[in-house]
Amino acid sequence: MAKKKSFDILTEKTAKLESLNKDANDAVDLVNRTISRLSSINQETQDTIDEIDSYCANLMEVKNKLSKNKVHNAAIISNFSKLLNVADDECESTI
């Protein structure tokens, strides 16, 4: 009878070990899937950041070109204004 009791305990503990190993493997699998998903989320986040950075760079390029054109146009306006003032002065002096 002692042999049967020790066999039952051995069977019970072996089953418990298998159950704990399965639980541990499931937990490790869950952690690995979580890490994989978080890595995927981080990659998507970085892709979005890269898109925003690219968009910002393009906006800055357009802004710089607009600013350069504005300065250029202001210089032309100034030159034409001076030309008109000279032309007005010449017209008044010939009258």
VENJOUR-V745299 format. One record per residue. N is the residue number from 1. RES is the residue in one letter. PHI is phi in degrees with one decimal (none if undefined). Layout:
N_RES_PHI ; N_RES_PHI
This chain:
1_M_none ; 2_A_-63.6 ; 3_K_-66.0 ; 4_K_-64.0 ; 5_K_-64.0 ; 6_S_-67.5 ; 7_F_-66.8 ; 8_D_-63.8 ; 9_I_-65.5 ; 10_L_-63.3 ; 11_T_-64.0 ; 12_E_-61.6 ; 13_K_-70.7 ; 14_T_-64.6 ; 15_A_-63.2 ; 16_K_-62.6 ; 17_L_-60.7 ; 18_E_-62.4 ; 19_S_-65.0 ; 20_L_-65.8 ; 21_N_-62.3 ; 22_K_-62.8 ; 23_D_-60.7 ; 24_A_-64.1 ; 25_N_-63.8 ; 26_D_-62.9 ; 27_A_-64.9 ; 28_V_-63.6 ; 29_D_-62.5 ; 30_L_-61.1 ; 31_V_-63.2 ; 32_N_-63.5 ; 33_R_-65.6 ; 34_T_-64.1 ; 35_I_-60.7 ; 36_S_-62.0 ; 37_R_-65.6 ; 38_L_-63.2 ; 39_S_-63.9 ; 40_S_-63.7 ; 41_I_-63.0 ; 42_N_-63.1 ; 43_Q_-65.7 ; 44_E_-62.0 ; 45_T_-62.4 ; 46_Q_-63.8 ; 47_D_-60.2 ; 48_T_-66.8 ; 49_I_-61.3 ; 50_D_-62.4 ; 51_E_-62.5 ; 52_I_-64.5 ; 53_D_-60.2 ; 54_S_-64.2 ; 55_Y_-61.4 ; 56_C_-62.1 ; 57_A_-63.2 ; 58_N_-65.8 ; 59_L_-62.4 ; 60_M_-64.1 ; 61_E_-63.1 ; 62_V_-64.5 ; 63_K_-60.3 ; 64_N_-63.0 ; 65_K_-65.6 ; 66_L_-64.0 ; 67_S_-63.1 ; 68_K_-63.5 ; 69_N_-65.5 ; 70_K_-63.2 ; 71_V_-63.0 ; 72_H_-62.0 ; 73_N_-64.6 ; 74_A_-63.4 ; 75_A_-65.6 ; 76_I_-65.2 ; 77_I_-59.2 ; 78_S_-61.9 ; 79_N_-63.9 ; 80_F_-64.8 ; 81_S_-62.2 ; 82_K_-63.1 ; 83_L_-62.2 ; 84_L_-66.1 ; 85_N_-64.1 ; 86_V_-65.5 ; 87_A_-64.6 ; 88_D_-63.1 ; 89_D_-62.1 ; 90_E_-67.8 ; 91_C_-65.6 ; 92_E_-68.6 ; 93_S_-76.9 ; 94_T_-89.9 ; 95_I_-82.7
